[in-house]
Amino acid sequence: MPLTMMKNGEESSIKKVGGKEDVRRYLESLGFVNGSIVKMVSVMNGNVIVNIKESRIAISKEMANKIMV
C-alpha cells in the first residue's frame, strides 16, 4: 500500500520506492530506501509527516504515493 494509507502512529517498512529516477534518488537521499522503518506522524494540508531514521520529514502527498510500504 502507499505511504499515504498509513494511520497516525503506525510503523511499517518500505517495500518499494517508485517514480522517475530523479524523484527516487531524492527520496533515497532523505532515507526512503527499501527495508527502512517509517512511522507516520500526521497528514496536514496535503503534506505527509513521517519519522524515518531518527529524523522527522515532511513530503508532499504526490511523493508519498510513490513510496510503497
PDB file of N, CA, C and O in Angstrom:
ATOM      1  N   MET A   1       0.844  -1.183   0.000  1.00  0.00           N
ATOM      2  CA  MET A   1       0.000   0.000   0.000  1.00  0.00           C
ATOM      3  C   MET A   1       0.885   1.241   0.000  1.00  0.00           C
ATOM      4  O   MET A   1       2.025   1.181   0.461  1.00  0.00           O
ATOM      5  N   PRO A   2       0.386   2.358  -0.505  1.00  0.00           N
ATOM      6  CA  PRO A   2       1.190   3.589  -0.487  1.00  0.00           C
ATOM      7  C   PRO A   2       1.320   4.155   0.929  1.00  0.00           C
ATOM      8  O   PRO A   2       0.486   3.888   1.794  1.00  0.00           O
ATOM      9  N   LEU A   3       2.352   4.920   1.147  1.00  0.00           N
ATOM     10  CA  LEU A   3       2.632   5.538   2.447  1.00  0.00           C
ATOM     11  C   LEU A   3       1.452   6.364   2.942  1.00  0.00           C
ATOM     12  O   LEU A   3       1.220   6.433   4.149  1.00  0.00           O
ATOM     13  N   THR A   4       0.703   6.993   2.042  1.00  0.00           N
ATOM     14  CA  THR A   4      -0.408   7.857   2.441  1.00  0.00           C
ATOM     15  C   THR A   4      -1.551   7.091   3.093  1.00  0.00           C
ATOM     16  O   THR A   4      -2.406   7.707   3.728  1.00  0.00           O
ATOM     17  N   MET A   5      -1.593   5.756   2.954  1.00  0.00           N
ATOM     18  CA  MET A   5      -2.673   4.944   3.531  1.00  0.00           C
ATOM     19  C   MET A   5      -2.408   4.587   4.996  1.00  0.00           C
ATOM     20  O   MET A   5      -3.291   4.054   5.669  1.00  0.00           O
ATOM     21  N   MET A   6      -1.214   4.872   5.491  1.00  0.00           N
ATOM     22  CA  MET A   6      -0.899   4.550   6.882  1.00  0.00           C
ATOM     23  C   MET A   6      -1.651   5.477   7.828  1.00  0.00           C
ATOM     24  O   MET A   6      -1.947   6.622   7.486  1.00  0.00           O
ATOM     25  N   LYS A   7      -1.959   4.968   9.027  1.00  0.00           N
ATOM     26  CA  LYS A   7      -2.625   5.769  10.046  1.00  0.00           C
ATOM     27  C   LYS A   7      -1.574   6.419  10.949  1.00  0.00           C
ATOM     28  O   LYS A   7      -0.430   5.970  11.013  1.00  0.00           O
ATOM     29  N   ASN A   8      -1.980   7.477  11.639  1.00  0.00           N
ATOM     30  CA  ASN A   8      -1.067   8.160  12.568  1.00  0.00           C
ATOM     31  C   ASN A   8      -0.549   7.188  13.614  1.00  0.00           C
ATOM     32  O   ASN A   8      -1.322   6.437  14.208  1.00  0.00           O
ATOM     33  N   GLY A   9       0.758   7.201  13.838  1.00  0.00           N
ATOM     34  CA  GLY A   9       1.388   6.340  14.826  1.00  0.00           C
ATOM     35  C   GLY A   9       1.754   4.963  14.311  1.00  0.00           C
ATOM     36  O   GLY A   9       2.439   4.215  15.010  1.00  0.00           O
ATOM     37  N   GLU A  10       1.321   4.603  13.112  1.00  0.00           N
ATOM     38  CA  GLU A  10       1.597   3.280  12.550  1.00  0.00           C
ATOM     39  C   GLU A  10       3.014   3.214  11.999  1.00  0.00           C
ATOM     40  O   GLU A  10       3.518   4.180  11.427  1.00  0.00           O
ATOM     41  N   GLU A  11       3.655   2.049  12.181  1.00  0.00           N
ATOM     42  CA  GLU A  11       5.002   1.820  11.657  1.00  0.00           C
ATOM     43  C   GLU A  11       4.952   0.736  10.595  1.00  0.00           C
ATOM     44  O   GLU A  11       4.155  -0.198  10.680  1.00  0.00           O
ATOM     45  N   SER A  12       5.810   0.872   9.595  1.00  0.00           N
ATOM     46  CA  SER A  12       5.911  -0.139   8.549  1.00  0.00           C
ATOM     47  C   SER A  12       7.282  -0.024   7.897  1.00  0.00           C
ATOM     48  O   SER A  12       7.981   0.976   8.061  1.00  0.00           O
ATOM     49  N   SER A  13       7.654  -1.060   7.157  1.00  0.00           N
ATOM     50  CA  SER A  13       8.917  -0.999   6.433  1.00  0.00           C
ATOM     51  C   SER A  13       8.639  -0.668   4.964  1.00  0.00           C
ATOM     52  O   SER A  13       7.582  -1.000   4.427  1.00  0.00           O
ATOM     53  N   ILE A  14       9.591  -0.021   4.342  1.00  0.00           N
ATOM     54  CA  ILE A  14       9.452   0.387   2.941  1.00  0.00           C
ATOM     55  C   ILE A  14       9.734  -0.810   2.047  1.00  0.00           C
ATOM     56  O   ILE A  14      10.762  -1.473   2.186  1.00  0.00           O
ATOM     57  N   LYS A  15       8.818  -1.080   1.132  1.00  0.00           N
ATOM     58  CA  LYS A  15       8.955  -2.207   0.201  1.00  0.00           C
ATOM     59  C   LYS A  15       9.510  -1.753  -1.146  1.00  0.00           C
ATOM     60  O   LYS A  15      10.306  -2.465  -1.758  1.00  0.00           O
ATOM     61  N   LYS A  16       9.090  -0.560  -1.618  1.00  0.00           N
ATOM     62  CA  LYS A  16       9.493  -0.101  -2.940  1.00  0.00           C
ATOM     63  C   LYS A  16       9.350   1.410  -3.021  1.00  0.00           C
ATOM     64  O   LYS A  16       8.413   1.985  -2.465  1.00  0.00           O
ATOM     65  N   VAL A  17      10.285   2.051  -3.715  1.00  0.00           N
ATOM     66  CA  VAL A  17      10.206   3.480  -3.986  1.00  0.00           C
ATOM     67  C   VAL A  17      10.071   3.636  -5.489  1.00  0.00           C
ATOM     68  O   VAL A  17      10.967   3.251  -6.240  1.00  0.00           O
ATOM     69  N   GLY A  18       8.955   4.200  -5.932  1.00  0.00           N
ATOM     70  CA  GLY A  18       8.685   4.344  -7.363  1.00  0.00           C
ATOM     71  C   GLY A  18       8.938   5.762  -7.851  1.00  0.00           C
ATOM     72  O   GLY A  18       9.522   6.583  -7.144  1.00  0.00           O
ATOM     73  N   GLY A  19       8.490   6.032  -9.064  1.00  0.00           N
ATOM     74  CA  GLY A  19       8.647   7.351  -9.654  1.00  0.00           C
ATOM     75  C   GLY A  19       9.819   7.403 -10.615  1.00  0.00           C
ATOM     76  O   GLY A  19      10.506   6.408 -10.848  1.00  0.00           O
ATOM     77  N   LYS A  20      10.029   8.591 -11.168  1.00  0.00           N
ATOM     78  CA  LYS A  20      11.150   8.786 -12.090  1.00  0.00           C
ATOM     79  C   LYS A  20      12.475   8.707 -11.331  1.00  0.00           C
ATOM     80  O   LYS A  20      12.513   8.815 -10.105  1.00  0.00           O
ATOM     81  N   GLU A  21      13.540   8.520 -12.073  1.00  0.00           N
ATOM     82  CA  GLU A  21      14.866   8.319 -11.488  1.00  0.00           C
ATOM     83  C   GLU A  21      15.265   9.456 -10.548  1.00  0.00           C
ATOM     84  O   GLU A  21      15.783   9.198  -9.461  1.00  0.00           O
ATOM     85  N   ASP A  22      15.033  10.721 -10.949  1.00  0.00           N
ATOM     86  CA  ASP A  22      15.434  11.844 -10.098  1.00  0.00           C
ATOM     87  C   ASP A  22      14.598  11.902  -8.824  1.00  0.00           C
ATOM     88  O   ASP A  22      15.115  12.283  -7.773  1.00  0.00           O
ATOM     89  N   VAL A  23      13.324  11.536  -8.891  1.00  0.00           N
ATOM     90  CA  VAL A  23      12.472  11.507  -7.695  1.00  0.00           C
ATOM     91  C   VAL A  23      12.934  10.404  -6.752  1.00  0.00           C
ATOM     92  O   VAL A  23      13.027  10.613  -5.543  1.00  0.00           O
ATOM     93  N   ARG A  24      13.224   9.224  -7.307  1.00  0.00           N
ATOM     94  CA  ARG A  24      13.706   8.112  -6.471  1.00  0.00           C
ATOM     95  C   ARG A  24      15.009   8.479  -5.785  1.00  0.00           C
ATOM     96  O   ARG A  24      15.191   8.205  -4.599  1.00  0.00           O
ATOM     97  N   ARG A  25      15.911   9.096  -6.525  1.00  0.00           N
ATOM     98  CA  ARG A  25      17.206   9.476  -5.948  1.00  0.00           C
ATOM     99  C   ARG A  25      17.020  10.490  -4.810  1.00  0.00           C
ATOM    100  O   ARG A  25      17.683  10.402  -3.776  1.00  0.00           O
ATOM    101  N   TYR A  26      16.113  11.451  -5.013  1.00  0.00           N
ATOM    102  CA  TYR A  26      15.841  12.448  -3.977  1.00  0.00           C
ATOM    103  C   TYR A  26      15.274  11.784  -2.727  1.00  0.00           C
ATOM    104  O   TYR A  26      15.718  12.074  -1.616  1.00  0.00           O
ATOM    105  N   LEU A  27      14.289  10.889  -2.902  1.00  0.00           N
ATOM    106  CA  LEU A  27      13.696  10.214  -1.756  1.00  0.00           C
ATOM    107  C   LEU A  27      14.712   9.334  -1.038  1.00  0.00           C
ATOM    108  O   LEU A  27      14.706   9.256   0.190  1.00  0.00           O
ATOM    109  N   GLU A  28      15.589   8.667  -1.798  1.00  0.00           N
ATOM    110  CA  GLU A  28      16.632   7.849  -1.185  1.00  0.00           C
ATOM    111  C   GLU A  28      17.608   8.700  -0.387  1.00  0.00           C
ATOM    112  O   GLU A  28      18.118   8.258   0.643  1.00  0.00           O
ATOM    113  N   SER A  29      17.870   9.920  -0.855  1.00  0.00           N
ATOM    114  CA  SER A  29      18.777  10.804  -0.111  1.00  0.00           C
ATOM    115  C   SER A  29      18.163  11.240   1.223  1.00  0.00           C
ATOM    116  O   SER A  29      18.884  11.588   2.158  1.00  0.00           O
ATOM    117  N   LEU A  30      16.817  11.219   1.306  1.00  0.00           N
ATOM    118  CA  LEU A  30      16.133  11.545   2.562  1.00  0.00           C
ATOM    119  C   LEU A  30      16.039  10.347   3.501  1.00  0.00           C
ATOM    120  O   LEU A  30      15.660  10.497   4.662  1.00  0.00           O
ATOM    121  N   GLY A  31      16.388   9.143   3.000  1.00  0.00           N
ATOM    122  CA  GLY A  31      16.362   7.953   3.837  1.00  0.00           C
ATOM    123  C   GLY A  31      15.292   6.947   3.469  1.00  0.00           C
ATOM    124  O   GLY A  31      15.167   5.909   4.119  1.00  0.00           O
ATOM    125  N   PHE A  32      14.512   7.242   2.425  1.00  0.00           N
ATOM    126  CA  PHE A  32      13.452   6.329   1.996  1.00  0.00           C
ATOM    127  C   PHE A  32      14.043   5.257   1.086  1.00  0.00           C
ATOM    128  O   PHE A  32      13.984   5.360  -0.139  1.00  0.00           O
ATOM    129  N   VAL A  33      14.617   4.223   1.712  1.00  0.00           N
ATOM    130  CA  VAL A  33      15.205   3.106   0.967  1.00  0.00           C
ATOM    131  C   VAL A  33      14.519   1.813   1.393  1.00  0.00           C
ATOM    132  O   VAL A  33      13.952   1.736   2.483  1.00  0.00           O
ATOM    133  N   ASN A  34      14.571   0.799   0.532  1.00  0.00           N
ATOM    134  CA  ASN A  34      13.932  -0.479   0.824  1.00  0.00           C
ATOM    135  C   ASN A  34      14.410  -1.029   2.162  1.00  0.00           C
ATOM    136  O   ASN A  34      15.607  -1.060   2.444  1.00  0.00           O
ATOM    137  N   GLY A  35      13.453  -1.463   2.983  1.00  0.00           N
ATOM    138  CA  GLY A  35      13.769  -2.054   4.277  1.00  0.00           C
ATOM    139  C   GLY A  35      13.784  -1.075   5.433  1.00  0.00           C
ATOM    140  O   GLY A  35      13.774  -1.498   6.589  1.00  0.00           O
ATOM    141  N   SER A  36      13.809   0.216   5.161  1.00  0.00           N
ATOM    142  CA  SER A  36      13.815   1.206   6.245  1.00  0.00           C
ATOM    143  C   SER A  36      12.463   1.218   6.945  1.00  0.00           C
ATOM    144  O   SER A  36      11.424   1.010   6.319  1.00  0.00           O
ATOM    145  N   ILE A  37      12.491   1.463   8.248  1.00  0.00           N
ATOM    146  CA  ILE A  37      11.262   1.560   9.030  1.00  0.00           C
ATOM    147  C   ILE A  37      10.801   3.018   9.026  1.00  0.00           C
ATOM    148  O   ILE A  37      11.575   3.931   9.314  1.00  0.00           O
ATOM    149  N   VAL A  38       9.529   3.214   8.697  1.00  0.00           N
ATOM    150  CA  VAL A  38       8.955   4.556   8.652  1.00  0.00           C
ATOM    151  C   VAL A  38       7.735   4.585   9.570  1.00  0.00           C
ATOM    152  O   VAL A  38       6.948   3.639   9.601  1.00  0.00           O
ATOM    153  N   LYS A  39       7.584   5.690  10.322  1.00  0.00           N
ATOM    154  CA  LYS A  39       6.452   5.847  11.234  1.00  0.00           C
ATOM    155  C   LYS A  39       5.675   7.098  10.845  1.00  0.00           C
ATOM    156  O   LYS A  39       6.243   8.185  10.743  1.00  0.00           O
ATOM    157  N   MET A  40       4.372   6.936  10.629  1.00  0.00           N
ATOM    158  CA  MET A  40       3.507   8.061  10.265  1.00  0.00           C
ATOM    159  C   MET A  40       3.300   8.962  11.477  1.00  0.00           C
ATOM    160  O   MET A  40       2.939   8.495  12.557  1.00  0.00           O
ATOM    161  N   VAL A  41       3.533  10.252  11.286  1.00  0.00           N
ATOM    162  CA  VAL A  41       3.300  11.216  12.349  1.00  0.00           C
ATOM    163  C   VAL A  41       1.954  11.896  12.127  1.00  0.00           C
ATOM    164  O   VAL A  41       1.095  11.876  13.009  1.00  0.00           O
ATOM    165  N   SER A  42       1.766  12.502  10.945  1.00  0.00           N
ATOM    166  CA  SER A  42       0.488  13.146  10.652  1.00  0.00           C
ATOM    167  C   SER A  42       0.391  13.505   9.172  1.00  0.00           C
ATOM    168  O   SER A  42       1.374  13.477   8.431  1.00  0.00           O
ATOM    169  N   VAL A  43      -0.833  13.843   8.776  1.00  0.00           N
ATOM    170  CA  VAL A  43      -1.100  14.346   7.425  1.00  0.00           C
ATOM    171  C   VAL A  43      -1.735  15.715   7.604  1.00  0.00           C
ATOM    172  O   VAL A  43      -2.786  15.841   8.233  1.00  0.00           O
ATOM    173  N   MET A  44      -1.092  16.746   7.048  1.00  0.00           N
ATOM    174  CA  MET A  44      -1.584  18.111   7.214  1.00  0.00           C
ATOM    175  C   MET A  44      -1.487  18.877   5.903  1.00  0.00           C
ATOM    176  O   MET A  44      -0.421  18.919   5.287  1.00  0.00           O
ATOM    177  N   ASN A  45      -2.575  19.474   5.476  1.00  0.00           N
ATOM    178  CA  ASN A  45      -2.606  20.363   4.308  1.00  0.00           C
ATOM    179  C   ASN A  45      -1.927  19.764   3.084  1.00  0.00           C
ATOM    180  O   ASN A  45      -1.194  20.458   2.380  1.00  0.00           O
ATOM    181  N   GLY A  46      -2.163  18.490   2.828  1.00  0.00           N
ATOM    182  CA  GLY A  46      -1.577  17.857   1.655  1.00  0.00           C
ATOM    183  C   GLY A  46      -0.153  17.393   1.830  1.00  0.00           C
ATOM    184  O   GLY A  46       0.444  16.873   0.887  1.00  0.00           O
ATOM    185  N   ASN A  47       0.411  17.566   3.013  1.00  0.00           N
ATOM    186  CA  ASN A  47       1.763  17.088   3.295  1.00  0.00           C
ATOM    187  C   ASN A  47       1.709  15.911   4.261  1.00  0.00           C
ATOM    188  O   ASN A  47       0.827  15.835   5.117  1.00  0.00           O
ATOM    189  N   VAL A  48       2.650  15.006   4.115  1.00  0.00           N
ATOM    190  CA  VAL A  48       2.748  13.840   4.983  1.00  0.00           C
ATOM    191  C   VAL A  48       4.001  14.008   5.834  1.00  0.00           C
ATOM    192  O   VAL A  48       5.086  14.259   5.309  1.00  0.00           O
ATOM    193  N   ILE A  49       3.847  13.869   7.144  1.00  0.00           N
ATOM    194  CA  ILE A  49       4.982  13.997   8.059  1.00  0.00           C
ATOM    195  C   ILE A  49       5.269  12.619   8.641  1.00  0.00           C
ATOM    196  O   ILE A  49       4.387  11.980   9.216  1.00  0.00           O
ATOM    197  N   VAL A  50       6.522  12.165   8.483  1.00  0.00           N
ATOM    198  CA  VAL A  50       6.917  10.839   8.949  1.00  0.00           C
ATOM    199  C   VAL A  50       8.224  10.921   9.725  1.00  0.00           C
ATOM    200  O   VAL A  50       9.005  11.859   9.565  1.00  0.00           O
ATOM    201  N   ASN A  51       8.443   9.919  10.567  1.00  0.00           N
ATOM    202  CA  ASN A  51       9.741   9.723  11.222  1.00  0.00           C
ATOM    203  C   ASN A  51      10.446   8.607  10.480  1.00  0.00           C
ATOM    204  O   ASN A  51       9.895   7.520  10.307  1.00  0.00           O
ATOM    205  N   ILE A  52      11.665   8.875  10.043  1.00  0.00           N
ATOM    206  CA  ILE A  52      12.473   7.858   9.386  1.00  0.00           C
ATOM    207  C   ILE A  52      13.924   8.080   9.775  1.00  0.00           C
ATOM    208  O   ILE A  52      14.437   9.196   9.682  1.00  0.00           O
ATOM    209  N   LYS A  53      14.581   7.020  10.209  1.00  0.00           N
ATOM    210  CA  LYS A  53      15.991   7.085  10.631  1.00  0.00           C
ATOM    211  C   LYS A  53      16.236   8.244  11.598  1.00  0.00           C
ATOM    212  O   LYS A  53      17.146   9.050  11.403  1.00  0.00           O
ATOM    213  N   GLU A  54      15.410   8.313  12.643  1.00  0.00           N
ATOM    214  CA  GLU A  54      15.533   9.302  13.707  1.00  0.00           C
ATOM    215  C   GLU A  54      15.411  10.741  13.229  1.00  0.00           C
ATOM    216  O   GLU A  54      15.909  11.654  13.888  1.00  0.00           O
ATOM    217  N   SER A  55      14.751  10.960  12.085  1.00  0.00           N
ATOM    218  CA  SER A  55      14.504  12.301  11.560  1.00  0.00           C
ATOM    219  C   SER A  55      13.028  12.454  11.252  1.00  0.00           C
ATOM    220  O   SER A  55      12.366  11.485  10.882  1.00  0.00           O
ATOM    221  N   ARG A  56      12.516  13.646  11.400  1.00  0.00           N
ATOM    222  CA  ARG A  56      11.134  13.941  11.032  1.00  0.00           C
ATOM    223  C   ARG A  56      11.165  14.660   9.691  1.00  0.00           C
ATOM    224  O   ARG A  56      11.812  15.698   9.549  1.00  0.00           O
ATOM    225  N   ILE A  57      10.464  14.105   8.713  1.00  0.00           N
ATOM    226  CA  ILE A  57      10.500  14.624   7.350  1.00  0.00           C
ATOM    227  C   ILE A  57       9.085  14.856   6.850  1.00  0.00           C
ATOM    228  O   ILE A  57       8.198  14.032   7.073  1.00  0.00           O
ATOM    229  N   ALA A  58       8.875  15.979   6.174  1.00  0.00           N
ATOM    230  CA  ALA A  58       7.592  16.281   5.531  1.00  0.00           C
ATOM    231  C   ALA A  58       7.779  16.197   4.026  1.00  0.00           C
ATOM    232  O   ALA A  58       8.692  16.803   3.465  1.00  0.00           O
ATOM    233  N   ILE A  59       6.896  15.432   3.374  1.00  0.00           N
ATOM    234  CA  ILE A  59       6.913  15.338   1.917  1.00  0.00           C
ATOM    235  C   ILE A  59       5.488  15.515   1.416  1.00  0.00           C
ATOM    236  O   ILE A  59       4.531  15.361   2.174  1.00  0.00           O
ATOM    237  N   SER A  60       5.354  15.838   0.135  1.00  0.00           N
ATOM    238  CA  SER A  60       4.024  16.037  -0.438  1.00  0.00           C
ATOM    239  C   SER A  60       3.314  14.694  -0.588  1.00  0.00           C
ATOM    240  O   SER A  60       3.951  13.641  -0.611  1.00  0.00           O
ATOM    241  N   LYS A  61       1.988  14.748  -0.689  1.00  0.00           N
ATOM    242  CA  LYS A  61       1.210  13.518  -0.883  1.00  0.00           C
ATOM    243  C   LYS A  61       1.587  12.842  -2.187  1.00  0.00           C
ATOM    244  O   LYS A  61       1.585  11.614  -2.265  1.00  0.00           O
ATOM    245  N   GLU A  62       1.914  13.622  -3.217  1.00  0.00           N
ATOM    246  CA  GLU A  62       2.294  13.044  -4.505  1.00  0.00           C
ATOM    247  C   GLU A  62       3.546  12.185  -4.347  1.00  0.00           C
ATOM    248  O   GLU A  62       3.608  11.080  -4.885  1.00  0.00           O
ATOM    249  N   MET A  63       4.535  12.677  -3.620  1.00  0.00           N
ATOM    250  CA  MET A  63       5.753  11.902  -3.381  1.00  0.00           C
ATOM    251  C   MET A  63       5.467  10.707  -2.482  1.00  0.00           C
ATOM    252  O   MET A  63       5.991   9.617  -2.710  1.00  0.00           O
ATOM    253  N   ALA A  64       4.630  10.909  -1.453  1.00  0.00           N
ATOM    254  CA  ALA A  64       4.309   9.831  -0.519  1.00  0.00           C
ATOM    255  C   ALA A  64       3.588   8.686  -1.233  1.00  0.00           C
ATOM    256  O   ALA A  64       3.736   7.526  -0.847  1.00  0.00           O
ATOM    257  N   ASN A  65       2.817   9.000  -2.261  1.00  0.00           N
ATOM    258  CA  ASN A  65       2.110   7.960  -3.011  1.00  0.00           C
ATOM    259  C   ASN A  65       3.068   7.074  -3.805  1.00  0.00           C
ATOM    260  O   ASN A  65       2.689   5.975  -4.210  1.00  0.00           O
ATOM    261  N   LYS A  66       4.289   7.525  -4.034  1.00  0.00           N
ATOM    262  CA  LYS A  66       5.285   6.746  -4.780  1.00  0.00           C
ATOM    263  C   LYS A  66       6.035   5.767  -3.872  1.00  0.00           C
ATOM    264  O   LYS A  66       6.789   4.926  -4.361  1.00  0.00           O
ATOM    265  N   ILE A  67       5.832   5.872  -2.551  1.00  0.00           N
ATOM    266  CA  ILE A  67       6.520   5.027  -1.588  1.00  0.00           C
ATOM    267  C   ILE A  67       5.567   3.923  -1.131  1.00  0.00           C
ATOM    268  O   ILE A  67       4.528   4.205  -0.533  1.00  0.00           O
ATOM    269  N   MET A  68       5.913   2.684  -1.406  1.00  0.00           N
ATOM    270  CA  MET A  68       5.083   1.540  -1.015  1.00  0.00           C
ATOM    271  C   MET A  68       5.623   0.914   0.269  1.00  0.00           C
ATOM    272  O   MET A  68       6.823   0.679   0.409  1.00  0.00           O
ATOM    273  N   VAL A  69       4.706   0.651   1.201  1.00  0.00           N
ATOM    274  CA  VAL A  69       5.089   0.047   2.485  1.00  0.00           C
ATOM    275  C   VAL A  69       4.387  -1.284   2.660  1.00  0.00           C
ATOM    276  O   VAL A  69       4.576  -1.952   3.677  1.00  0.00           O
TER     277      VAL A  69
END
